[in-house]
Amino acid sequence: MTSKKAVPSGALDEAAALAVAEASTTHLTFADLGLAPPMLRAIKDAGYRHPTPIQVQAVPLALKGRDLIGLAQTGTGKTAAFTIPIVERLAGEVGRTRALILTPTRELCQQVEEMFRKYGRHSELTVIPVYGGVGYEPQTKALRGGVDVVVATPGRLLDHLERQNVAFDDLEVLVLDEADRMLDMGFAPQLNRIVAQLHPYRQTMLFSATMPPEVEVLARKYMRKPVVVQVGRRSAAAATVQHFVYPCPKDKKSALLVELLTRDDVLDTVLVFTRTKHGADRVVRHLERAGVQANALHADRTQGQRTKALTDFRKGKLRVLVATDIAQRGLDVTGISHVVNYDVPHQAEDYVHRIGRTGRAAATGDAFTFMCADEIAMVRTIERLLGKPIPRISVAGFDFGT
């Protein structure tokens, strides 16, 4: 086995981050990470045998209480890289809020909570998700009653702080999950207000798929001599995903989607990304008229509707989930066969996050991008980011010339 150690980086420079090579985990087990028997039982119960590269590098450092920045592609196990060591560290003493995890979306908040329950099943740790779109009372009762781990979106957590429903006097660990996405969504003021109320002598961990300058500024402000652990190249797409571009006039995209879904049964679990909420609803209506089971996931849906859509998609009751970029991060659904970019994303790195919903955990997947004439330049920008051209596939009746 060849492996390079994580490197301390006060400056957070690119050279230091890129010096961390992907660890080979062929012969490693979770026992090699120094985890206690209860945690090893929980991991075995979950069906995992070998840690991923980001877990190999991050877990031992997190167990030591080091501040760290974890950079890796989506689907590589970043969430377990912080949930496992937090459960391990906090399991011996319960009843006080000692860990806070901040996430950009409700869906990611729910999934992180599920991970804590999975790995903490042989401990007495309690965890609560705190997010908007649902009533305050159950959250208030749990927070005031005492909970060990709080997983929250920034806006709703601030509401509880202002109502004095929660105090972080005993906080030991802060995690910023998908920090770049939180900044993209405009959460910087809320993050600053929350962190200002936390004890400065805490462990802070930041996990993300990208490290733009804004996140580096955030890290310098909140962290103390963090260690940067990185797996793969920044902004790299999963190597197990195949990419294809379908040239298509804008007004024929819905018809093209129906054409592909009705002629090819291998498109069995499909996540479609649109640029707008209204666009997502419009695509769902078109698919339903064609007899394709579909639902929408976006910010205008109630929390109950969002949860049902995601649950039905996970259980295979829905063939197609049409989402805005709210789902490009933190949507942990196994077995997504295809991601379809109905609209080309405005940012090339968003393409990487979108297609990261397939090809997860080394599984294979396909990414289809519908490209109208005014999206050609953006596709070329994506190709430069990927470092290779994306094959074009013409479908009779749908190309630019038809």
N, C-alpha and C positions, 0 to 999 in steps of 0.2 A: 504493500500500500504506500502510495506517495501522497503526502499532504503538507501544506504549508500553513504555518500558524497565522492567526489573525494578528494584525499589526496595530499598535497604538497610533492614534492620529489626532493630535490637537488641532492641526490645521485643516483636517478633512480634505486633503488634496487628492486629486485623481490618481496620482502615481501610487500613493499609499493604498488607496482602495483597490486599484487594479493589481497590486502586488499579492493580494490574497487569491490563491488558486482554488479552484473547486476541489473539494476533498473527495477522495475515492472511498466509498462506503461499502464496498463489496463484502468485506469480512467483518465489518463492525456491527455490533449489536447495541441496543440501548443500555445494556448492562455496562458496556465499555465507557459510557458517559458518566458513570459514578452515581447512578440513580438508586434510590432505596427500593426494597422489595415491594411495598405497596404501589409505588408508581410503576414498577415493572409489570405488576399484575394488571394494572389499569391499561397499560399500553398493549399488553398481550390480549386482554379482553377486547380491545378496539381492533385487533387484527393486524397490528403492525409488527414487523420483525426487525427491520433495519432503519436507522435514522437517515434522513436526507442530508445532503452536504451542508445546508444552512443550519440544520439542527446539530450536526457534528461540531461545527465551529461555535455556534451561539450558546448552546445549552451549558457547557462547562463554564464559560465566562459569566453567564447570567447567574449560575449557582454561586459564583464567587462574589456577586454583588457589583460587578463592573458595569459602568455605563457602556452601552454599545449601540452601534448602528448596523442593522442587518439589511443588506441589499441583495435581492434575488428576484428572479422572474416569478410571476404568479404561478400558483400550483406547485410550489416547491417545498411547502411545509413551514412557511414563516410563522403562522399562527401557533403551531405546536412548539416552535422554537422559543416562544416566550411563555406560553401557558404551562408547559411541563415544568420549567424551573421555578416559576412562581408557585405552583401548587406544591412542589417539593420543598421550597423554602418556608412556606407559610403553614404547612400542614400541622406543625406541632403546637400551634397556639391559635385559637379561634375566638371570634366574638368581637373583633375590632376591625375597622376598615383599614387594611394594610396595603391594598393594591388597587390602583385605578388604571383602567384601560380606556383610552379615548379613540373612537372610531368615527369615520365620516358619515356613515349611513346606518339606518335602522337594521337593514339586512345583515350587514357585517357585525353589528352589535349583537344580534341574535346568534350568529354563528360562532362568535368568540365565546359567548356564554355557553353554548353547547359544548365547545371544546373544554372549557373549565369543568363542566359537569362530567364529561367523559374521562378526563385525566384525574379528576378529584373524587372519583366514585368510591375509593377506599380511604378517603379522608373525611373529616367533618367540616371542611370548608364550605361556606355558603357564598353564593354569587347571585347578583341581580343585574338584569339589563335595564338601562335607563335611557329611554328615547321618546321622542314626540309621537303624536298621532294616536296616543292612548291616554286613558285617564291618569290623573296624578295620584289618586288615593292609594292604590296598591303599592306604588313605588314609594310613596311617603311612609307608609306603614313599615315596609321592609327596611328602608334607610334609617328610620328612627329606632327601629328595633335592634339594629346592629347587624351588619353584613361584612364578610371578610373581603370580598372582591366586588368592585363596582365596574361594570362595563357600560360606557355611556357615550352618547353623542353630545357634543359640546353645548348646544343650545338648551336642551332639556336639563342637563346637569347644572348649568348656570341658574336656571329657574329654581331648582331645589336648593342650591347654595344661597340664593337670595331669600328663600323662605326659611332658611336655617334648618332644613330637613336632614342635612348631612354635614359632618365635620371630618376633616382629614388630619387631625392632630397626630394620629399614629401611623400615617402613611409611610410605607417603606419603598414601594415600587410604583413608578409611573411608566406607562407604555403609550407611545403615540403610534397607533397602527394606521398605515397608509397616510403618513403625514403630508405627503405631497398632494394627495387628493383632498385632504382637509383644507389646505391652503388654496387649492384651486376652487373650492366651494366657498371661500371667503370666511373661513373660521378663525383666521389669525387673531382678531380682537378677542374672541371668546377664549381661545387658547391662552392668550396672555393673562386674561382675568382669572382663569382657573389656576394656572400655574403660580400666579402671584400669591395664592392662598395655600400653597403646599410648602411643607418643610423643605428647605434648600438641601439638607443632607439626606438625600434619598437616592435610590438607584433609578436611573432613567434609561429606557430603551426605546429606540425608534426603528420601526421596520417599514420597508417600502420597496417598491420595484424600481423606482427612479430616485435620483438625488439632484434635483435642480438647485440653483443657487439659493433660492428662497428657503429650501429645507436646510441647507448648510448654515444659513443665518440662524434659523430656528434652533439647530443643534448646538451651535456655539453659545446661544443664549441660555439654553435649558440644561446643558450637559457638562460634565466634568471629565476631561481627558477621555473621551469615548474611544473604544476600540471599534474599528470598522471591519466588519466581516462581510465579504462579498462572494457570491457564487455566480459565475457567468459574467458576461459583459453587460454593462449598464444599457438599459433600453433594448436588450436583445429579446427577440421573440423565441418561443419554445421551438427547439429543433425538431420536435415530433409533429409539428403542424405543417400541412401543405397549403400553399396560398394560390388562389386563382382570382382573376379579375374578369367580370362579365361586362363588356361595354353594352350600355342600354340607355335609351332615352328616358328622361326623368318620368314622363307620364306612363311608361310601360313597366316600371319596376315592380309594381304589385302583381301584374300579370306574369312577369318573369318568375317571381317567387312561387306563384301557384304552379306554373309550368314545371319548375324544378321539383317541387314537392309531390306533384301528382305523377310524374314520370319515373321517379327514382325512389324506391323504398329505403335505400340506405340513409336517406335524410330522415332519421327516425326521432332524434332529439335535437331540435334546432333552436338556437338562440339568435334572434334578429335584433340588430341595433338600428334605431332611427335617431335622427337629430332632435326631434321635438316630441312632446307629449301628444299633441294632436296627430302627428304623423304616426305614432305608435297605435293610437286608437283606430286611425283610418286603415292601417294595414291589417289589424285584427278583424275589422268588419269585412274587408275584402276576402281574407282567408276563410272566415266563417261562411260567407256566401258561397265559397267554392267547396265547402264541406270539410275544411281542415280545422281540427281542434286547436284553438289558439286563445291566448289571453295576454293582457298588457301589464307591464310593471313600470310605473313611473310615479313621480312625486304627487300628482293630483289624485292618485288612488288612495283610499283609506288604508289604514294599517291592516285591517281585516282583509281587504281585497288583495293587498300586496302579499300578505302571508299565505292566503289561499292559492293565489296564482303560483307562488314559488313552491308550495307544498305539492300542488297538483303536477307541476312540472317535474319535480323530483321523483314523484311516484309513478310517472309515466302516463298520467291521465291526460296530460297536454302534450301534443307533439311539438308545438311551437310556442315559445315565449317571446313576445315582442317588447323590447325595453329601450328606454333612453339610457344615457351613460351612467345613471344611478347604479346600474348593474355591472359596469365594467370592472369594478373592484369588489372583492369580497363576496362574489356570488359563487358559493362552493357547492356545485352540483356535479356529481360524477357522471361520466358517460355521455356528456354533450358531444354529439357526433359532428355537428357543424355550427360554426358561427357565421352569420351572414351580415355584412355591413351594408344594410339597405341604403344608408347615407354614408358617404366617406367622412370619417371624423376630421375636424378642423386641425387637430394636432396629430402629428405622426406618432408620438408616444402613446396617444390614446388608442391607436390601432393595436399596439402591442398589448395594452391592457385588455382590450375587447377580445382579441383572439386568444388571450390567455385563459378564457373560460373553457376552451377545448384544449386537447393535448396536455391535460393536467397529469401530474405525477407520472410523467414519462409515457402516458397513453398517447395514441395517435388521434389526429383530428384534422378537419378541413376548415379553411377560412375562405369564404366567398365574398367578394366585394363588387357591388353593383356600381358601375362608374358611368355617369352621364357626362356630356361634353364639358361642362364647366367644373368637373371634378378631376380632370386629367392631371392638372398641375399638382393637386394634392396627392394623388396616387404616386406620382413620380417622386415626391418628397418622401413618402413612405418607403418606396423602393431604395432610396438613398440611405435611409435609416437601416433597412434590412441588409443593405450591401449586395443586393441582387435584384434582377428584374422579376416581376410576377407574371406568370403566363397568362395570356388573354384567351378566353373561350368565347366564341361567337355562337349564339343560339339563333337558328333561323326564325326570322320575324321579329327579332328583338335588337338587332345591331343598330348602330347609328344610321346606317344607310337605308333602313327599312321603315 
